[in-house]
Amino acid sequence: MAGIHPVGKLKPELLQKLLASYAIPDASVVVGPQIGEDATVIDLGERYLVAKTDPITFATEEIGHYAINVNANDLAVMGATPRWFLATILLPEGSTTDALVEQIFAQLSRACQELGISLCGGHTEITYDLSRPIVVGLMLGEVAPEGLVRSSGARPGDAIVLTKGIPIEATAIIAREKEVELGDFFPTEFIQKCKGFLHRPGLSVLKDAHIATAIAPIHAMHDPTEGGLATGLWELAEAASLGLRVYQEKVYIPPESALLCGHFGLDPWGAIASGALLLALAENDAGRVVKGLRAEGIEASVIGQMLSAEEGRWLVKEGTQMPLPTFPRDEIAKLFEE
């Protein structure tokens, strides 16, 4: 239907227009609303307060784990330490039980304990016209001013490093939400392994970011989420007003992820990719950072380089350079629309 938006993020040009028209500037806001930046940063004096809100809408199983890790990641890529979490939990009318509510609270609590975060507030209600629970998280943390990292900090000539591979989150969601259907095509052991991607290699990039920033100066970090790696790369370049060139063969896609995406006809480059971390840093430092990450058991590789804006945004596939693909909606949304 004409004029109706599809499932997923708003079109970036519309979002940019809305932010330019309605966001209210404040002298204490160090990082405000901007495409490609992962969180807002507020100057409190000796420390910066870093804040992020993000909903969990695709996943239902272990939704509390998703909510904590997805929001914590957006603080970690700013160089911040996540400290406090508030959750708005919306529950479906007619199917919410005590057991369901306690399960979500237990998941939130367990994930907070794993990352040293305090679950300190929020709101819970049963809402009409919902078919599944939704958790909207607000994560707060802090960083010293000199430790702040911005997506917009990438520079021409920087190496682009990707950790873990893609699409970790999509692999876990597909296996968990489509487990019964997949049982007709794949062995139980395979499905269980894919479900386990939620925890191994896992959604959190806090360790990745901590290791990288301890080894070398990181100019920019960004975690590709909805819209996948392709969208994450575009956002990284957009935040810094730069171009980039990435090489398809250098991007690690676990075989399990490739099989699940292939089964449903999804492009891994456009599927929700929490668990991976994008880093932009000086080319001379990239090798040390990759080596340090691998020494800690985290897969990492240089997948490309940042370019000037005039040079464009490119994907090199089998030796042929083509425009970086774009995804107006996340590939995984196709499964839920069906």
N, C-alpha and C positions, 0 to 999 in steps of 0.2 A: 504494500500500500504506500502510495507516494507520501513523503513527509514523515513516515514513521521510522524511528531509529531501530536498528537491529540490536540483539543482545550483545553486551560488551561495553567497552569504553566509548565515551562520546568521541566524535570526530575531532582530531586535534585542532583543526581550524576553528571549530565552534567553541571548544573549551578555551582556546586562547582568547577569543573574542569576549567570552563571558568573564574571564579573569581580568582582562584589560578594562572592562566596563564596570565590574562590581566589586573587585577586591579592594579593600581599604588599607592604604599604606600606613605604616607606623614606624617611628624612628627606632624602636627597639627590635623590629623584625629584621634579622640579618639575612635570612633566606625566606622569601615569601612564596606564594603560589606561582609555579612555573613548570611548564612541560619539561619532563626529564629529571627534575629534582625530586628526591624521594621523600623528603620530610621538610617541615618548617623549622626554623631556628630562631630563637628569641634570646636576646642579650639580657642576662640577669646580673651582669657585673663581672665577677671573677669567673663565672661559668656560663655556658650557653645551655638553655633548655631546648631539647629537640623533641618534636611531637609529630605523630603520624596517626591517621585513622584509615582503616581499610576493612572492608567486609569480606566474609567468606560466603560465596554464593553458589559455587559449583559443587563443593564437597559437602557431604552430610556425615559420613562415618569419620570419627575422630575430628570433628569440626573444631573442637577446642584446641587441639594440637596445631591445626592449620592457623587458627586465629593468632595464637601467640607468636609462632615462628614467622609468619608472613609480615606481621607488624614489626617484630624485632629486627628483621632483616633490613627494613627501610631505615632504621636508626643506625644499624651497624655500618651501612655503606656511607653514612655521613661521618664515620669515625666515632660515633657516640656509643655509650654504654646504656642499654635499655634497663630501666629501673622500676617503672610503675605501669600497671595496665588496668584499664577500665573496659568493661564489656557490656554492650547492649545486646541482649539475647531475645530474639523474636521467635516465638514458638507457634506451631500450627494449631488452629482450633480443631477440636474433635479427635485429636490423636496424641496430645501431650499427656504424658504420665509422670508420676513422681520419679520413676526410674530413668526416664529420658532426661529430665532436668538435672538430676544428680549426676548422671553420666557426663553431661556437658561440663558441669562445674568441676567434676573430678579431672576431666581432661585438661581444662584450663589450669587448675591447680598444679597438676603434675608437670605440665610444660613450663609453667612459671618457675617451679622449683628447679628444674633442669638448667634453666638459664639465669637463675638468681634474680628473678623479677617478682615484685610484690603485686598480687591481685588485690587492688585497693578500692574498687568501686564499680559502678555501672548501673544497669537497669535491666529488668527481666519482665516480659509480659507475653501473654497469649494473644495473637493477632489474627484477625479474620483474613481469609483469602490467601493464606499461605499453605503450601503443600509440604514444606520441609522447614527445619530450623534454619535460621540465619543468625550469624554472630557478627556484629560490627565492633571492631576493636579500636581502642585509643591507647597507643603506647607513648609513654613519656620517658625521656632519658636525659643524659647530660654529657657534655664534652667541654674540655678546655678550649678556649678560642684558637690556640695554636694547633689543636688536633683536628679541627673541622676539615672534612673532605667534601667537596661538592661535585655533582655530576658535570657542572659547567666548567670544571677545572681542566678538562682534557686539552692538550695542545697539539698542533700539527706535528707529525713525526712520532708521536707517542705510539708505543706498542700497545696492542689490545690483548689482554690475557683473559681467558675464560677458565673458570674452575668447574670441576665435576662433570660437566656435559649437560645435554638437553634431551628431552624435556622431563626432568625428574618428577615435578609435581603432576604433570599430565599423566605420566605412567601410573603413579599411585592412584589418582582419581579414576582413571579408566578401569583399572583392575578392581577397585573397590565398588564402584558404582555399576559396573557391568559384569560382575563376577559370575552370575548365573549364566548369562549368555555366552561368556568366554569359555565356560566349562564344556561346551560342545565342540570346541576347536583346539583348546590347549590343555596340557596336563595340569593337574592340581598344583604340582610343585612350581611350575612356571608362574601360575597366577599368584600364588603365595609370595613368590620372590618379587613380583611386580608390586603387589600390595605393600611389601616391605620397603619399597623405595621411599616411603614416607619417613622412615627412620634410618635407612641405609641405602644410598648415601645421605639421605635426609634433606629436609627443607632449609635448615639453618645455614646461614653463611657467616655467623658471628666468628667462628674459628678461622675461616678463610680470610676475613677482613683483618682480624687481629694479627695473624701471621704475616700477611702482606705488608701491613703498615709498620710492623716491627723490623722488617728487612730493608725497606727502601722508601723514599718519598713517593706516595701515590697521588697522582694529580686528580684522578676522578675514580669513583666507584659507582656501580649501578647494578641492581638485581633485576634481571629480566623476569617479568611475571606475566600478567595477562597480555596476550598477543605474541608471546614467545620471544625467542632470541632475536628475531628480525626486528620486532617492535622495540625491544630493549636497546638494540644497537642504534636504531633510529632516534630513540629518546636521548641516548648518550650524546650523539652527534648534534641533535637539535638543541640540547641544553647549552652546549659549548659553541653553537653556530659554526660547526665544522663539517667536513666530509669524512669518509672513511672507506677503506677497502678491506674486506674479509675474504678468507679462502675456505670454501665449503669443506675441503678434505681435511682441514685442520680442526674442525669442530667435532668433538667426540659425541657420538650418539650411541648409548648402550644398545646392544643387540635386542634386549627385551623391549626397549622403548621403540626401536625401529619396527619390531614385529607387531606390537599393539597398534601403533599409529597406522602402519600399513594395512592391518586388518580392517580398520574403520575408515580408511582412505583419508587420513589426516596428515598434514605436512608437519613434521617435527619442529620446523623452524618457526611455526606460528602457533604452537601449543604452549600453554601456560608452563612457565619454566622456573618457578621458585626452587631454590637449591643450588642454582648456578650463580656465579658472581662475575661481573665484568669489571676489569681493572684497566685504567689507562695510566701509563707511566713511561718514563724515559726508556728508550730502546736499550741503553746500556745496563739498565737495572732489571730488565724483564727476565733474563736468564736466571739471575739469583733468586728472584721471587718464585719463579716456576720450580726451581730446584728445592727451595725451602718448603713450598706447599707439598710437593711430592714426597719429601722426607717425612712429612706428617701424615701421609696416607691420603692426601687430597689430590686427585687428578687435576692437572693444569697444563695449559699450552698457550702459546702465542698464536692467535688466529688472524691477526691483521694489524693494520696501523691506521691512525688518525691522519686525515688529510686536511688541506685548506678547504673552505666552503666551496670555492670555485672548482675544485677537482671532483666534487660530487660524492655520492654514496653508492658503493659498488660491492657486488658479490662475484667472486671468481669461481667458476664451476667448470671443472675439467679443462682448465686453461682458457676458458672463454669468460670475458668480463661482461656482466649484465647488471642492470640496476638492482639495488638491494630490494628484495621482495617486501611488499607491504600486506598487512592483514587487517581489514576493516573490523574484523571481530576475531576472537580467539577460536582456533580450530576446534577446540573441545566443545564449544557451544553447539556445534552440529549434533553432538550426541544427545544433548538435553532438548533440543528443539524437536528431534525425532520422537 
